[in-house]
Structure formats: C-alpha cells, structure tokens
Amino acid sequence: METDTARALPSHGIFTCALPDGLRYVSAGDLRDSFLAEPVIRIEALERKLDTLLETDDSSAIENFREILGFLEGLADDERLAARLADIGRRLDGMSDTISSKQDALETSPDLMLTDGHILSLTDLAKAHLFCDLFNQAAGEHGHAEVVDGVFSCMLNGLELTYGEAVEIYMAGGPDSIACAGKYGMTHIRTHLPPRLYSGNNYTSAPKINGNFMFYRMDNLEVANLSGLGVESVYCMFQYCPKLREIIGVFSMLDSRGERSNMFRNCPELVEFRVMQMNKDMSLEHSPKISLATFEYMVRHRMALTSVPPFTLTVHPDVYAKLTGDTTNEAAAVLTEEELAKWAQLLSDAAEKEITFTIPS
C-alpha cells in the first residue's frame, strides 16, 4: 500500500496490520489517521520552535533552523500541509530580516570593523598591535615595536624601522640553528633579529655556526648581530656589504677555519665589531674606518700564544697610517696627539701578542 499523504486514503474497510506483538486488525479510518497524525504532531512541534526561534540567541536559532530544514525535506504535501508550509516560509522571511537587523546592531571598536558585507574582521591597527607583540618577543633586549596614538614605531639593533621593514625582518627570522650558510645572502633587509641559540657569556662553549655566505651581497645591511655565537666557517661571510657599519655582540673565532681573505671584502663602512680568540691571518684591507676599540679588543682577546702561532692582519692604508703615526695620510692627520698615541700603543701591544699589521701588496 502507498503511504503518500498527497493521495486520498479510504475511510472504510478493515485491514490487517503486522505489529511486533502480533497481528492487529484496524479500520481504514484508523489507518488513515495514523498516517496523518505523525506529520501533524511534528508540524505542531515545529511551529512551537518557530514561535520561539526569534527570541533565542543566534546559536540556538541556527540549530533550530537546521532542524526545521531537515524536517521539511521529508514531508509530503497536502492542502493542510501546504498552508502550514506557507506560514513557515513567511516566518523564515521575518527571521532573516531580524538577523540582518542584529548584524547592523553590532558595534565596532579600534580593533574590530564591519565590512560592507557585514563581516566582522580585525582592523589594521589591531593587526599592528599583534605584530608588535610577536616582534618584541623575537627582538628581546635588542629592539622594541609599539603603536601609540595609531602611529607605529620600531627600533632594532639601534636602527629605526618602518612597519614594512620590520615585517620583512621578522619574516627573515634570526639565526636559530648552526646551519646559517647563506641565511640572509642577497636579501635587502637593513638588519636582522638576534640569535636565539645562546644567552650565556662562556664563549668557549658558544654554538659554532656555519657563516659561509651568511650575509653575502646584502646591499642594505647596516647592522648585524652575532651576540654570543662562535663562527666556525667564515668564507665570504660579509662579502659585498657596502653599508655594513657594525656587528653587535662578541663573537668567537676559536674554531673557525677556511679562507678569511674574503670575510669582510668590500665593506668600506665597517667601523665596529668585537671578535675574540683570533687564531689565524685575516684581511680587513677594504675597511678604512675600523675603530681603535675594535682592534684593541681583538688584540686583547686573541688566543693564547701557546695555542696558536703568530698571525697577520692586513689592513687598509688609512688604518696602517694611524698605527704608524704617518700624518701625511689624511685619515691620520686629523687625529689628535692623544689619539695617535693610542694607535701607537695598539701597535706595540699587538707585537707583544705576536700579531703583525700589514697593508696589501
């Protein structure tokens, strides 16, 4: 027998119905009522849900709405059902208008905004605040970013950065493993995040990074940060960094190996760095501005004489003129007598440590 409620069912006759507890004889009228009663009961329950749908919170409304849709998919149609479905449709239209009005009632804040499509999203200011939190955690004591009165400001390794520069630097990351070969090579950032490998002061046990080509051909690099690191390989480490002025932190060359003639090749603006435990020849011939303090630290903290043989530092002619007091050189001529005396003392101290200064041949 078909059970489609859209077809008329007989109201007379006797039918046999198989039930779990045995056979039962029912009239056609009772059978017809049994087919129709369940949808009616369910529709009435559905209507009760609709009556309260608009009074509930959004999550409950959505849950009820989904239940309504699931129920409607399984219903057959008759005149009574069609009328009730039409009423349901009108109520759903009203619910849509109510939801839209609730959406319009949402309030924005400095961190939240509504798009033209009524989508809640973060403002650029909120994104900037979040970025500052991430940047500050990565920069540690070497930098800070903040937004004050809607204006972004950032310092890292002594440099002021724009928002775009700070984001680019953050994405490049800091030295976070000993495998640093080529890490920043040929990028255009002005500086980088500090190392996250070591925070102690025992440079003998500091992590030894592979620095080959680490900063190679960085045309905008001004300040590098090697705080607390040892450098194992230095081939072309800072080669062709025309704007490099400073290397922050003390780094050890205790176990460094490989060619050092290209470590600082074409770094004409280099002034300050602190290296300890030097153990072999190095060329600084392309850096005329290296400070007295840089050389003093290098000489004072060279490897013990019993550990390594004498070595030579090849320097720019301007530096050599300062060491020898040759005031015919323009760079040496501007020094005071006191400054010339300090450079002369450096040359004497280096000789005692078996370090020789020379110029390119």
Secondary structure, DSSP 8 states (H G I E B T S, - for coil): ----TTS---SSSEEEEEETTEEEEEEHHHHHHHHHHHHHHHHHHHHHHHHHHTTS-HHHHHHHHHHHHHHHHT----HHHHHHHHHHHHHHHHHHHHHHHHHHT----SSEEE-TT--EEE-HHHHHHHHHHHHHHHHGGGEEEEEETTEEEEEETTEE--HHHHHHHHHH----SS--TTSSTT---S------S--SS-GGGS-EEE-TTTTTT-TT--EEE-TTEEEEE-TTSSTT-TT--EEEEEEE-TT-BS--TTTTTT-TT--EEEEE---S-EEETT-TT--HHHHHHHHHT---TTTS--EEEEE-HHHHHHHHT-TTSHHHHTS-HHHHHHHHHHHHHHHHTTEEEE---
